[in-house]
Amino acid sequence: MAVKPIRLFGDPVLRTRAEPVVDFDRELRQLVADLTETMQEAPGAGLAAPQIGVSLRVFTYWVDDELGHLCNPVLELSEEQQEGEEGCLSFPGLHFETRRALRVVATGQNMYGDPVTLTGSDLLARAVQHETDHLDGVLFIDRLDRQARKAALKAIREAEWSGEPVPAVKVSPHATFGRAL
């Protein structure tokens, strides 16, 4: 396991739809371990693979002492909404009120390819939606109303980390780039 650098706003990998996980192998298990260690070290409630430069549909979460991960998530969202402060490890130190569904049922696979269903509300629902957004190239600032987004963009421009050089994107940890030969 290794703590990886977290990609910051402005990095193109954060705006790119991630590729589905097709190889449930040792490299994927290492990626999940790296995501988990990086998330806990930060610390954060979740971390998606694109945030460490890997464009695969997998994320980890750590909410209310529940630690887990999900590959290839598909979400069913409640109609009931919640408002709450939300931040992101790719936007260090910034938090804004963000509207999300109150409850979520997420289906996908674990790192071995076994089917998983994750049901949550409140903070877990927020974290699952936030991390799944990352897999779609959507950032939480995209969910803000116009006035809050304007304030967020101003705060980003003023942040000490703004304008840092962007590292290269790693498309897949597999030599075949996720494609079978």
C-alpha positions as CSV (number, residue, x, y, z in Angstrom):
1,M,0.0,0.0,0.0
2,A,1.1,3.5,-0.7
3,V,-0.2,7.0,-0.1
4,K,-0.6,8.6,-3.5
5,P,-0.7,12.3,-4.4
6,I,-4.3,13.6,-4.8
7,R,-5.0,15.3,-8.1
8,L,-6.3,18.9,-7.7
9,F,-9.0,20.9,-9.5
10,G,-7.7,21.7,-13.0
11,D,-6.3,18.3,-13.7
12,P,-8.0,16.9,-16.8
13,V,-8.4,13.4,-15.2
14,L,-11.0,14.9,-12.9
15,R,-13.2,16.0,-15.9
16,T,-12.9,12.6,-17.8
17,R,-15.4,9.8,-17.5
18,A,-13.6,6.8,-16.0
19,E,-13.4,3.4,-17.8
20,P,-15.3,0.4,-16.3
21,V,-13.3,-2.0,-14.3
22,V,-13.0,-5.3,-16.3
23,D,-10.0,-6.9,-14.7
24,F,-10.6,-7.9,-11.1
25,D,-7.0,-8.8,-10.4
26,R,-4.1,-8.2,-8.1
27,E,-3.4,-4.7,-9.6
28,L,-7.0,-3.7,-8.9
29,R,-6.7,-4.9,-5.3
30,Q,-3.5,-2.8,-5.0
31,L,-5.3,0.2,-6.4
32,V,-8.1,-0.3,-3.8
33,A,-5.5,-0.6,-1.0
34,D,-3.7,2.6,-2.3
35,L,-7.0,4.5,-2.5
36,T,-7.9,3.4,1.1
37,E,-4.6,4.4,2.6
38,T,-4.6,7.7,0.7
39,M,-8.2,8.5,1.8
40,Q,-7.5,7.6,5.4
41,E,-4.2,9.6,5.5
42,A,-5.9,12.7,4.0
43,P,-8.3,12.1,5.8
44,G,-11.5,12.0,3.8
45,A,-14.9,10.3,3.6
46,G,-14.2,8.9,0.1
47,L,-11.7,8.9,-2.7
48,A,-12.2,7.9,-6.4
49,A,-9.5,6.4,-8.6
50,P,-9.4,9.5,-10.9
51,Q,-8.4,11.5,-7.9
52,I,-5.1,9.7,-7.8
53,G,-4.7,9.7,-11.6
54,V,-6.2,6.3,-12.5
55,S,-9.2,6.5,-14.8
56,L,-11.1,3.5,-13.6
57,R,-14.6,3.3,-12.1
58,V,-13.7,2.5,-8.5
59,F,-13.9,4.4,-5.2
60,T,-13.4,3.9,-1.5
61,Y,-15.4,5.3,1.3
62,W,-14.9,5.7,5.1
63,V,-18.1,6.9,6.8
64,D,-19.2,6.3,10.4
65,D,-16.3,3.8,10.9
66,E,-17.6,1.8,7.8
67,L,-14.7,1.3,5.4
68,G,-15.4,0.0,1.9
69,H,-15.1,0.3,-1.8
70,L,-17.2,-0.1,-4.9
71,C,-16.3,-0.8,-8.5
72,N,-18.6,0.1,-11.5
73,P,-21.3,1.8,-9.3
74,V,-24.9,2.2,-10.5
75,L,-27.0,4.5,-8.3
76,E,-30.7,4.6,-7.4
77,L,-31.4,7.9,-5.6
78,S,-34.3,8.9,-3.4
79,E,-36.5,11.8,-4.4
80,E,-36.1,13.3,-0.9
81,Q,-33.2,15.7,-0.8
82,Q,-30.7,16.9,1.8
83,E,-28.6,20.1,2.0
84,G,-25.2,19.9,3.7
85,E,-21.7,21.1,3.7
86,E,-19.5,19.2,1.2
87,G,-15.8,19.3,0.5
88,C,-13.5,17.4,-1.7
89,L,-9.9,16.2,-1.3
90,S,-9.3,17.7,-4.8
91,F,-10.3,21.1,-3.5
92,P,-8.3,21.2,-0.2
93,G,-9.8,23.4,2.5
94,L,-12.9,24.4,0.5
95,H,-16.5,23.5,1.7
96,F,-19.8,24.6,0.2
97,E,-23.5,23.8,0.8
98,T,-24.5,21.1,-1.7
99,R,-27.8,19.5,-2.5
100,R,-27.9,15.7,-2.8
101,A,-30.4,12.9,-2.6
102,L,-31.0,11.8,1.1
103,R,-30.7,8.1,0.4
104,V,-28.9,5.9,-2.1
105,V,-28.8,2.3,-3.2
106,A,-25.6,1.6,-5.1
107,T,-24.9,-1.6,-6.9
108,G,-21.6,-2.7,-8.4
109,Q,-18.8,-5.1,-7.6
110,N,-16.1,-5.5,-5.0
111,M,-12.4,-5.9,-5.9
112,Y,-12.9,-9.6,-6.6
113,G,-15.8,-9.0,-9.1
114,D,-18.5,-10.2,-6.6
115,P,-21.8,-8.3,-6.7
116,V,-22.3,-5.7,-4.0
117,T,-25.3,-3.6,-2.9
118,L,-24.6,-0.6,-0.7
119,T,-27.5,1.2,0.9
120,G,-27.1,4.4,2.8
121,S,-28.5,7.7,3.9
122,D,-27.2,11.1,5.0
123,L,-23.4,11.2,5.0
124,L,-22.9,7.8,3.4
125,A,-25.4,8.7,0.6
126,R,-23.6,12.0,0.1
127,A,-20.2,10.3,-0.1
128,V,-21.4,7.6,-2.6
129,Q,-23.0,10.3,-4.8
130,H,-19.9,12.5,-4.6
131,E,-17.4,9.7,-5.5
132,T,-19.6,8.4,-8.3
133,D,-19.7,11.9,-9.7
134,H,-15.9,11.8,-9.8
135,L,-16.2,8.6,-12.0
136,D,-18.4,10.6,-14.4
137,G,-16.1,13.6,-14.6
138,V,-18.5,15.7,-12.5
139,L,-17.2,17.8,-9.5
140,F,-19.2,18.9,-6.5
141,I,-18.9,22.5,-7.6
142,D,-21.0,21.6,-10.7
143,R,-23.8,20.8,-8.3
144,L,-23.8,24.3,-6.6
145,D,-26.3,27.0,-7.4
146,R,-25.0,29.9,-9.5
147,Q,-24.1,32.2,-6.6
148,A,-22.3,29.4,-4.6
149,R,-20.5,28.3,-7.7
150,K,-19.2,31.9,-8.3
151,A,-18.0,32.0,-4.7
152,A,-16.4,28.6,-5.1
153,L,-14.5,29.6,-8.3
154,K,-13.3,32.8,-6.5
155,A,-12.1,30.7,-3.5
156,I,-10.3,28.3,-5.9
157,R,-8.5,31.1,-7.7
158,E,-7.3,32.4,-4.3
159,A,-6.3,29.0,-2.9
160,E,-2.6,28.4,-2.4
161,W,-2.7,25.2,-4.4
162,S,-4.4,26.8,-7.4
163,G,-2.3,26.7,-10.6
164,E,0.0,23.8,-9.6
165,P,1.5,21.8,-12.5
166,V,-0.7,18.9,-13.7
167,P,0.8,15.4,-13.6
168,A,0.3,12.8,-16.4
169,V,-3.0,10.8,-16.4
170,K,-2.7,7.0,-15.9
171,V,-5.5,5.5,-17.9
172,S,-5.3,2.0,-16.5
173,P,-3.0,0.1,-14.2
174,H,-3.1,-2.8,-16.7
175,A,-0.7,-3.3,-19.5
176,T,-3.7,-3.9,-21.8
177,F,-5.4,-0.7,-20.7
178,G,-8.4,-2.6,-19.5
179,R,-9.0,-4.4,-22.8
180,A,-8.8,-8.2,-23.2
181,L,-6.3,-9.5,-25.7
